[in-house]
């Protein structure tokens, strides 16, 4: 089911890396039309488009506070405890990411610095199609709250009753979110980007979605910020001969069950481990509820790769720059020092990927499709802006003004130079120019 490959099988590896692909012309055209309709018609478009694509007409679009509270009260007790414990862990982790504004005196009365300012409004997208992910709501909302975002606006597709999934509503209530809207798809992204009578325009939009949601986020980027244009989920396991094949197989399957385009890759120089993992996977898959999804995922985008050495294994894993990287080696901390590209790193056999997905605290919104080479996990920084601050004095400008004008003139920007020279040559009121 999961093929055993040589590291020289570049065609297979290229296919895995390219599986996120680009949006089709059909998706692009549909999303363009949806965004234009939302921009022109506001709430009326949200109702009409939701009825068209989700088969239900939300009225009102905004979920009443009583509905949110009722969902929280109906939540299973054990699940509520688990969500609250996870939320506490996630909040504690992200509180360590908070950056402070700073200012420094630079002599002559000059002050330089940087302000860290939270965004006023953030939009969160929570899927509601084939699966419901309260964990994603925790991971997207809590960093925004820790950052100090004033308003958080949540959109999620409605179910048959015209409201988002009860688990989405309950989790939103547990987090104290007040602005929840029964709308999903590209129309929800458009509402957050452009604003409607009910949904205000936000500063940034975060959260996963289908191809239409991803395309819409890409199209509105620039008007608003976005977290990323996420692709299918992926896991890479880097292992040596000390790894437990049962653990490795279970963790590969944990990602393969996400969808048919998810990727699960084991890289190990120990061929017996790779073969044992294959056996474990073949044994486990038939008993899993999403067996059909897993089989397609592993057949098309899974691999057990056996290079000659661990050095080659590390180099190959760095090339892949996977979203989730598990390290199952005798000394995972030492192995980690050689990893340059990965969205999140899980060290040791008891740091299973679902620990990070749900509970430990680090964010599970991670760069996919090789973008870990330049992108980072979602965090507090996604919800703040930094503003440079400078306060110059006359004395400092007199000392440095000629250097400033020299650079301006080198760039042939005379008005820049004159803005400085005007201050240097200004009459002090005594009939003579300032020295």
C-alpha positions as CSV (number, residue, x, y, z in Angstrom):
1,X,0.0,0.0,0.0
2,X,2.8,2.4,0.9
3,X,5.6,1.9,-1.6
4,X,9.2,1.3,-0.7
5,X,11.4,3.7,-2.7
6,X,15.0,4.6,-3.5
7,X,16.0,8.2,-2.9
8,X,16.7,8.3,-6.6
9,X,13.0,8.1,-7.4
10,X,12.8,11.8,-8.0
11,X,9.6,11.6,-10.1
12,X,7.7,10.2,-7.2
13,X,9.1,12.8,-4.8
14,X,8.4,15.6,-7.3
15,X,4.8,14.4,-7.6
16,X,4.4,14.5,-3.8
17,X,5.8,18.0,-3.6
18,X,3.6,19.3,-6.4
19,X,0.4,17.7,-5.2
20,X,-1.0,20.9,-3.8
21,X,-1.0,22.2,-7.3
22,X,-2.5,25.4,-8.5
23,X,-6.2,26.4,-8.7
24,X,-8.1,25.3,-11.7
25,X,-9.6,27.9,-14.1
26,X,-13.0,26.7,-13.0
27,X,-12.3,27.4,-9.4
28,X,-10.8,30.8,-10.1
29,X,-13.7,31.8,-12.3
30,X,-16.3,30.7,-9.7
31,X,-14.5,32.5,-6.9
32,X,-14.1,35.7,-8.9
33,X,-17.9,35.7,-9.4
34,X,-18.6,35.0,-5.8
35,X,-16.4,37.7,-4.5
36,X,-17.8,40.2,-6.9
37,X,-21.4,39.3,-5.9
38,X,-20.6,39.7,-2.2
39,X,-18.9,43.0,-2.7
40,X,-21.9,44.3,-4.7
41,X,-24.8,42.8,-2.7
42,X,-23.6,42.3,0.8
43,X,-25.8,40.2,3.1
44,X,-28.2,39.4,0.3
45,X,-25.3,37.7,-1.6
46,X,-24.4,35.7,1.6
47,X,-27.9,34.3,1.9
48,X,-28.3,33.5,-1.8
49,X,-24.9,31.9,-2.2
50,X,-25.2,29.9,1.0
51,X,-28.5,28.6,-0.2
52,X,-27.0,27.8,-3.5
53,X,-23.9,25.9,-2.2
54,X,-25.0,24.7,1.2
55,X,-28.7,24.1,0.6
56,X,-29.8,26.3,3.5
57,X,-30.6,30.0,3.8
58,X,-29.2,31.5,7.1
59,X,-31.4,34.0,8.7
60,X,-30.1,35.8,10.6
61,X,-26.5,35.4,9.3
62,X,-25.1,36.2,12.7
63,X,-25.6,33.4,15.3
64,X,-27.5,34.7,18.4
65,X,-25.7,34.7,21.7
66,X,-28.3,32.4,23.2
67,X,-27.5,29.8,20.5
68,X,-23.8,29.9,21.4
69,X,-24.6,29.5,25.1
70,X,-26.9,26.7,24.4
71,X,-24.3,24.8,22.4
72,X,-21.8,25.2,25.3
73,X,-24.3,23.9,27.8
74,X,-25.1,20.9,25.7
75,X,-21.4,19.9,25.3
76,X,-20.3,16.5,26.6
77,X,-18.6,17.0,29.9
78,X,-15.5,15.0,29.1
79,X,-15.1,16.8,25.8
80,X,-15.5,20.1,27.5
81,X,-12.8,19.3,30.0
82,X,-10.5,18.2,27.3
83,X,-11.1,21.3,25.2
84,X,-10.5,23.5,28.2
85,X,-7.3,21.8,29.1
86,X,-6.1,22.0,25.5
87,X,-7.0,25.7,25.4
88,X,-5.1,26.4,28.6
89,X,-2.0,24.7,27.1
90,X,-2.3,26.6,23.8
91,X,-2.8,29.9,25.6
92,X,0.2,29.3,27.9
93,X,2.5,28.5,24.9
94,X,1.4,31.5,22.9
95,X,1.8,33.9,25.8
96,X,5.5,33.3,25.6
97,X,5.5,34.6,22.0
98,X,4.3,38.1,23.0
99,X,6.7,40.9,22.0
100,X,6.9,44.2,23.8
101,X,7.3,47.6,22.3
102,X,10.7,49.1,22.9
103,X,12.4,52.5,22.8
104,X,16.0,53.5,23.1
105,X,17.8,56.8,23.6
106,X,20.4,57.4,20.9
107,X,22.0,60.6,22.3
108,X,21.3,64.2,21.6
109,X,17.8,63.7,22.8
110,X,17.0,61.3,19.9
111,X,14.7,58.5,20.6
112,X,14.2,55.4,18.4
113,X,12.0,52.4,18.9
114,X,9.3,50.0,17.7
115,X,5.7,49.8,18.7
116,X,3.9,46.4,18.7
117,X,0.2,47.0,17.9
118,X,-2.5,44.3,17.7
119,X,-4.8,44.3,14.8
120,X,-8.3,45.7,15.4
121,X,-10.2,42.9,13.8
122,X,-9.3,39.3,12.8
123,X,-11.4,36.9,10.8
124,X,-11.4,33.2,11.5
125,X,-12.5,30.6,9.0
126,X,-13.6,27.2,10.5
127,X,-14.5,24.4,8.0
128,X,-17.8,22.6,8.2
129,X,-17.9,20.2,5.3
130,X,-16.8,16.6,5.7
131,X,-15.3,17.2,9.1
132,X,-15.4,19.6,12.1
133,X,-12.2,20.7,13.8
134,X,-12.7,22.4,17.1
135,X,-8.9,22.1,17.6
136,X,-8.4,24.4,14.6
137,X,-10.7,27.0,16.2
138,X,-8.6,26.9,19.3
139,X,-5.4,27.2,17.3
140,X,-6.6,30.2,15.3
141,X,-8.5,32.1,18.0
142,X,-6.2,31.9,21.0
143,X,-3.1,33.5,19.4
144,X,-5.4,36.4,18.3
145,X,-6.7,36.7,21.8
146,X,-3.2,36.6,23.3
147,X,-2.1,39.3,20.8
148,X,-4.8,41.6,22.0
149,X,-7.0,41.7,18.9
150,X,-10.1,43.8,19.8
151,X,-12.7,41.9,17.7
152,X,-12.6,38.3,16.5
153,X,-15.1,37.4,13.8
154,X,-15.7,33.7,13.1
155,X,-17.3,32.3,9.9
156,X,-18.3,28.7,9.4
157,X,-20.7,26.9,7.0
158,X,-24.2,26.2,8.3
159,X,-25.7,22.8,8.8
160,X,-29.3,21.8,7.9
161,X,-30.6,23.8,10.8
162,X,-29.0,27.0,9.4
163,X,-26.3,27.2,12.1
164,X,-22.7,26.1,12.1
165,X,-21.9,22.7,13.6
166,X,-22.8,22.6,17.4
167,X,-19.2,21.7,18.2
168,X,-18.0,24.9,16.5
169,X,-20.5,26.9,18.3
170,X,-19.7,25.3,21.7
171,X,-16.0,25.9,21.3
172,X,-16.6,29.5,20.2
173,X,-18.6,30.0,23.4
174,X,-15.9,28.4,25.6
175,X,-13.4,30.9,24.1
176,X,-15.8,33.8,24.7
177,X,-16.2,34.6,21.0
178,X,-19.3,36.8,20.4
179,X,-19.2,37.3,16.6
180,X,-20.1,34.1,14.8
181,X,-21.6,33.9,11.4
182,X,-23.4,31.0,9.6
183,X,-21.6,31.4,6.3
184,X,-18.8,29.5,4.7
185,X,-17.0,29.1,1.4
186,X,-15.6,31.8,-0.8
187,X,-18.5,34.0,0.1
188,X,-17.4,34.0,3.8
189,X,-13.9,35.1,2.8
190,X,-15.4,37.9,0.7
191,X,-17.6,39.0,3.6
192,X,-14.6,39.3,5.9
193,X,-12.5,41.0,3.3
194,X,-15.0,43.6,2.0
195,X,-17.6,43.8,4.8
196,X,-21.4,43.5,4.5
197,X,-24.3,45.0,6.5
198,X,-23.7,42.3,9.2
199,X,-20.1,41.1,8.8
200,X,-17.5,43.9,9.3
201,X,-14.4,44.0,7.1
202,X,-11.4,42.6,9.1
203,X,-7.6,43.2,8.9
204,X,-6.5,39.6,8.5
205,X,-8.1,36.2,7.7
206,X,-6.8,32.9,9.0
207,X,-8.0,29.4,9.0
208,X,-8.1,26.4,6.7
209,X,-10.7,25.6,4.0
210,X,-11.3,23.9,0.7
211,X,-10.0,24.9,-2.7
212,X,-12.6,27.7,-3.1
213,X,-11.7,29.1,0.3
214,X,-8.0,28.9,-0.4
215,X,-8.5,30.6,-3.8
216,X,-10.6,33.4,-2.2
217,X,-8.0,34.0,0.5
218,X,-5.3,34.3,-2.2
219,X,-7.4,36.8,-4.2
220,X,-8.2,39.1,-1.3
221,X,-4.6,39.1,0.0
222,X,-3.4,42.7,-0.1
223,X,-6.7,44.1,0.9
224,X,-6.4,42.0,4.0
225,X,-3.6,39.9,5.5
226,X,-3.9,36.1,5.4
227,X,-2.1,33.3,7.3
228,X,-1.3,31.2,4.2
229,X,-2.8,29.4,1.2
230,X,-2.6,26.0,2.8
231,X,-2.2,22.8,0.9
232,X,-2.9,19.2,1.9
233,X,-1.5,17.9,5.2
234,X,1.8,16.0,5.4
235,X,4.0,14.2,7.8
236,X,7.6,13.1,7.5
237,X,9.2,10.6,9.9
238,X,13.0,10.5,10.2
239,X,14.0,7.2,11.9
240,X,17.0,4.9,12.6
241,X,17.2,1.3,13.7
242,X,15.9,2.2,17.2
243,X,12.5,3.3,16.0
244,X,9.4,1.3,16.9
245,X,7.7,0.3,13.6
246,X,4.3,0.2,15.3
247,X,4.6,3.8,16.5
248,X,5.9,5.0,13.1
249,X,3.1,3.3,11.2
250,X,0.4,4.7,13.5
251,X,1.7,8.2,13.1
252,X,2.0,8.0,9.3
253,X,-1.7,6.9,9.3
254,X,-2.7,9.8,11.5
255,X,-2.0,12.2,8.6
256,X,-3.0,9.9,5.7
257,X,-6.6,9.9,7.0
258,X,-7.0,13.7,6.5
259,X,-7.7,13.4,2.8
260,X,-6.8,11.7,-0.4
261,X,-4.0,14.2,-1.1
262,X,-2.4,14.0,2.3
263,X,1.2,12.8,2.3
264,X,3.0,10.4,4.7
265,X,6.7,9.7,4.2
266,X,9.2,7.6,6.2
267,X,12.9,8.2,5.6
268,X,15.3,5.7,7.2
269,X,18.6,4.1,6.3
270,X,17.4,1.0,8.1
271,X,15.6,-1.1,5.5
272,X,14.2,-3.7,8.0
273,X,12.3,-0.8,9.7
274,X,10.8,0.4,6.4
275,X,9.6,-3.1,5.7
276,X,8.2,-3.6,9.2
277,X,6.3,-0.3,8.8
278,X,4.8,-1.5,5.6
279,X,3.6,-4.6,7.3
280,X,2.1,-2.6,10.2
281,X,0.3,-0.3,7.8
282,X,-1.2,-3.1,5.8
283,X,-2.4,-4.7,9.0
284,X,-3.9,-1.5,10.5
285,X,-5.6,0.2,7.6
286,X,-8.6,-2.2,7.0
287,X,-9.9,-1.6,10.6
288,X,-9.9,2.2,10.3
289,X,-13.1,4.1,9.4
290,X,-11.4,6.2,6.7
291,X,-9.6,3.2,5.1
292,X,-10.5,4.3,1.6
293,X,-9.1,7.8,2.1
294,X,-5.9,6.3,3.7
295,X,-5.4,3.8,0.9
296,X,-5.5,6.5,-1.8
297,X,-3.3,8.9,0.1
298,X,-0.6,6.3,0.8
299,X,-0.8,4.8,-2.7
300,X,-0.4,8.1,-4.5
301,X,1.5,10.3,-2.0
302,X,3.0,8.0,0.6
303,X,6.5,6.5,0.6
304,X,9.1,4.6,2.6
305,X,12.5,5.9,1.4
306,X,15.7,4.0,2.2
307,X,18.9,6.0,1.6
308,X,22.3,4.6,2.4
309,X,23.1,6.8,5.4
310,X,21.4,8.9,8.0
311,X,23.2,12.0,6.6
312,X,21.5,11.3,3.3
313,X,18.2,10.8,5.1
314,X,18.5,14.2,6.9
315,X,19.4,16.0,3.6
316,X,16.4,14.5,1.9
317,X,14.1,15.5,4.7
318,X,15.4,19.0,4.6
319,X,14.7,19.1,0.8
320,X,11.1,18.0,1.5
321,X,10.5,20.7,4.2
322,X,7.5,18.9,5.5
323,X,4.7,20.3,7.6
324,X,5.1,17.8,10.5
325,X,8.5,16.2,11.1
326,X,8.8,13.4,13.7
327,X,12.3,12.3,14.7
328,X,12.6,8.7,15.9
329,X,16.3,8.2,16.5
330,X,18.5,7.2,19.4
331,X,19.3,10.9,20.1
332,X,16.5,13.0,18.6
333,X,17.7,16.3,20.0
334,X,21.1,15.8,18.3
335,X,19.4,14.8,15.1
336,X,17.2,18.0,15.3
337,X,20.3,20.2,15.1
338,X,20.7,19.1,11.5
339,X,17.2,20.0,10.5
340,X,16.8,23.3,8.8
341,X,13.3,23.0,7.1
342,X,10.2,21.8,8.9
343,X,6.9,23.3,10.1
344,X,7.0,21.6,13.5
345,X,9.3,19.1,14.9
346,X,8.2,16.2,17.2
347,X,11.1,14.6,19.2
348,X,11.0,11.0,20.4
349,X,8.6,8.1,20.2
350,X,6.1,9.6,22.6
351,X,5.8,12.9,20.8
352,X,3.2,11.6,18.4
353,X,1.9,14.2,15.9
354,X,-1.7,14.2,17.3
355,X,-0.2,15.5,20.6
356,X,0.7,18.7,18.7
357,X,-2.5,18.7,16.7
358,X,-4.7,18.8,19.8
359,X,-3.1,19.4,23.1
360,X,0.5,20.2,23.9
361,X,0.3,24.0,23.1
362,X,2.3,24.7,19.9
363,X,0.2,25.8,17.0
364,X,-0.9,23.2,14.5
365,X,-1.5,25.7,11.7
366,X,1.7,25.0,9.8
367,X,3.4,25.7,6.4
368,X,2.7,23.0,3.8
369,X,4.0,22.0,0.4
370,X,7.6,22.9,1.1
371,X,6.8,26.4,2.3
372,X,8.5,25.6,5.6
373,X,11.6,26.9,3.8
374,X,10.4,30.4,4.3
375,X,7.2,30.3,6.4
376,X,6.4,29.7,10.1
377,X,3.7,28.3,12.3
378,X,0.7,30.5,13.0
379,X,1.3,32.5,16.2
380,X,0.8,35.8,17.9
381,X,2.9,37.6,15.4
382,X,0.3,36.9,12.7
383,X,-2.1,39.3,14.6
384,X,0.2,42.2,15.4
385,X,1.9,44.9,13.4
386,X,5.2,46.6,14.2
387,X,5.6,50.4,13.8
388,X,8.9,52.0,13.7
389,X,9.2,55.1,15.8
390,X,11.8,57.9,15.6
391,X,12.1,61.3,17.3
392,X,15.0,63.3,15.9
393,X,16.3,66.6,17.4
394,X,17.6,69.7,15.8
395,X,21.0,69.0,17.1
396,X,21.2,65.6,15.6
397,X,19.8,66.8,12.2
398,X,22.4,69.5,12.1
399,X,25.1,66.9,12.6
400,X,23.8,64.3,10.1
401,X,21.7,66.3,7.6
402,X,24.5,66.6,5.0
403,X,24.9,62.8,4.9
404,X,21.2,62.4,4.5
405,X,21.1,64.9,1.6
406,X,24.0,63.2,0.0
407,X,22.1,59.9,-0.1
408,X,19.0,61.6,-1.4
409,X,20.8,63.3,-4.2
410,X,22.6,60.0,-5.2
411,X,19.1,58.6,-5.7
412,X,18.1,61.7,-7.7
413,X,15.4,62.6,-5.2
414,X,15.9,66.3,-4.9
415,X,12.7,67.0,-2.9
416,X,14.0,64.5,-0.3
417,X,17.2,66.5,0.0
418,X,15.4,69.8,0.1
419,X,13.2,68.6,3.0
420,X,16.3,68.2,5.0
421,X,18.2,71.2,3.7
422,X,15.2,73.5,4.4
423,X,15.7,72.7,8.1
424,X,19.5,73.1,8.0
425,X,19.3,76.5,6.3
426,X,16.3,78.0,8.2
427,X,16.7,81.5,9.5
428,X,16.7,81.5,13.3
429,X,15.0,85.0,13.5
430,X,18.1,87.0,14.2
431,X,18.8,87.8,10.6
432,X,21.3,85.0,10.1
433,X,20.9,81.4,9.2
434,X,21.5,78.7,11.8
435,X,25.0,77.4,11.8
